Structure formats: structure tokens, C-alpha cells
Amino acid sequence: MDKALNRLCAVEVDHACVRANQEVEIEQRSAISDLLEGSYFELVGRQSGPYCLAISTRGSRLTFHVADADGIPIVSHFMSAGPLHRVIRGYVAICEAHYEAAAKGDTQRLEAIDMGRRAAHNEASELLRERLSTKMRTDLETARRLFTIIAACRMGNAYGPGLSLMNYGGRAGPIRE
């Protein structure tokens, strides 16, 4: 399939009962923007793109709704978020440490935290690619950006009230190129 056509042209995020605070929302919007600028996203055994992707979360389930560029639905893939829980928990802890270090202006600590954050992203991206491989294929950078979006969706009440990264209520709307 043509690599230039297998990309995302629109991304929508629907995270039930969870709304990111400003820092997380900025990170999520940046990931979406990066996906629209450059992504590799292929549906296994299906027509080539470009594609519109809607990621939604309901409880412990992730849903990837894929449509063509005109918004006509092609396929939906449902996936348990269970296998991602451990890496998301680690990522949440790293993000909290990052925000804390940034607030204190601790640049040396920020560098170390960023290394850990990249490692967590890589681990989660590979796991996500593996879990989606029978339905969708992505490159590592696309998977990293998708994980950022998923983690932002999952950082709310799924891991307890102690997390300061999310507030309740809301939905992030579609972003198109």
C-alpha cells in the first residue's frame, strides 16, 4: 500500500468522564497536531487512507473508530486497556515528577525525567503496536503519539483520586489538518 496515503487526516478524542488539565491537554493537542503533520497508519487488508481516527475510552476499553477522509466509517477496533495499565501508571508518575521538577526549575532533574519518559513511551508504543498489529499498523513515532493521547485519556479516575493531572467532565473535539 502507498505509504503517503496511509496517514491520519483527522483525529478525535472522546474520553468519557475525564478531562485533562491544561498541561495534559496541551501535550495531547501537540500529539494530535504531530499525527496530522506526519503519521504512518495502515489498516491491515483494507483500502489505503488517508484516515480519520476517533479514539474513545469507556471504562477499561479503548475503541479505535476508523473512517475514510470523507468520514465514512470503515472499521472499529475494541481493545482492553488492561495490558497498558502498568505502563500508563509509570507514565503518570513520570509526568507528575516532570511537572513538579518544571515548577521548581530543576533542569538536571528534568533531563533525567525526560529520559525515563522517553523509555516509557517506547515501551508503551511497542506494546500498543503489538496489540493493534492484526488490525492496524503504525510506525514507532505514530504509536508514541497515540500512546500520549491514550495516556491522557486514561490518567483520570482509572488510577485513583491521588493523580493531579486530570479534572472531571468533558470531551476533546476533532482536529483536522
N, C-alpha and C positions, 0 to 999 in steps of 0.2 A: 504494500500500500504506500501511497505517496506521503512521505514524512511531512511535507509542507501542509498537506490537508489535515493530517491527524494532529489537531491542536484544539485548544479551547477558545471559543469566541465570546462566551458569556459564562459567568459563574454566579450562582445564587446560593446563599446560605440561609437555612431555616433551622434555628436551634430552639426547640421548644422550651419555654420557661427559663431560658438563660440568656442574659445579655451582657456582653463584655464591657468592662470599664474602658476608659479612654485609651490607655496604653495597649491593652489587648486588642481593642477594635482597630487601632492604627496598624498593629502588626498583622492582623487578619486582612485588612484592606490592602496593605502592601503586598501580602502574599497573593491576593486575588489579582492585583494590578500586574505583578510579575508573571502570573499564569497567562494573562491576556497578552502580555508582550512576547512571551516565548514559552511554549509548553510542548510536550510530546504526549499525546493522549490518543490511544488507539483502542477501538472495540474489537475484540477477538472475533474473527469470522464475520464481520459486518462491514457495511459501507464505510467509506472514508469520510472524514469530517469536512469542515470544522464542526465542533460540537458545542452545545450549551450543556452545562453541568449544574445540577442543583443537588447540594449536599444537605441532608436533613438528619437530625437526631431525634429519636424518640426513645426515652429510657436508655437501655443498653444496646440499642440498634442504630446502626448507621445506614442511610439509604443514599445511593448514588443514582439520581434520575438523569438520564442522558437523552438529549433531543438533538435534532439536526439544527443547522444555523437558522432555520425558519421557526424553530420552536416546536416542531412536530416530534412527539415522543418516539424514541427508538427502543430503549430498554431501561429497566430499573434493576439495580442490584442491591440486595439487602445483605448486610454483614453485621455480625455480632461485634460490638466494640470490646468484648471481653479480652481478647488477645492483646489489645492495645493498652489495657488499663495500667499495667506495670510501667510501660514507657511513658504514658501520659502523666502518671503520678510523679515520676522522676523529672519530667519536663516541667511540670507545675512547680516543683521545688526549686529547680534551676531558675525559672522565670522569677519567682519570688525573691531569690537571692540576688538576681540581676537587678531588679527594681530597687531593692534595698541598697545595694552597692552603688548604683547610679545616684540615688538620693544622697548618699554620703560622699559622692565624688571620689570613690576609691578605685582609681584606674587600674592598679595592679590586680585587684580582686576581680574587676570586670573582665580583664583579659583571661584570667583563669576560668571564670564562669562561662565566658563565651566559648572556650574550648570544650567544656562539658556540654554546653547547649548544642554545639555542632555535632558532637558524638551522639547525643540523644536523638537529634534529628536524623542522622544517618541510620542509626539502629531502627528507629520507628519507620523511616522511609523504606528500608529494605523489607521490614515486616509487612507494611502496607502493600508494597509491590507484590510480595509473595501471596498475600491473602486475596488480592484482586486479579492475579495473573491468569486465571481461567476466563475472566470476563473482560478485563481491561489491561492494557499495557501502558506504562509510563516510563520516562527516564527518571534518573535519580533526582534531578532538580525539581521536576514536576511533582514527584512523590513527596519531596521535602515541603513544598508549598502546600500540598494537600494536607499533609500532617499538621502544619501550622494552623490551618483552618479548622481541622477536626479537633485539635487540642484546645483551641479557643472555644469551640462549641462544648467540649466535654469538661472544661475546667470549673464549671459551676457546681451545682449541688450534688453531682455524681460522686464527689470525693469528700464531702463534708463541709460544715459551715466555717471551718478554720481558714479556708482559702480566701485571700483578699482580692483575687484577680477578677471576680465576676460579680455582677449585680443581677437581680432577677427581673424577668419580663423582657419581651421584645423580639425583634427579628431584623436581621441584616438583609437588605433588599438586593436585587440583582445588579450586577455591574457588568456592563457590556463594553467591548472595545470600540 
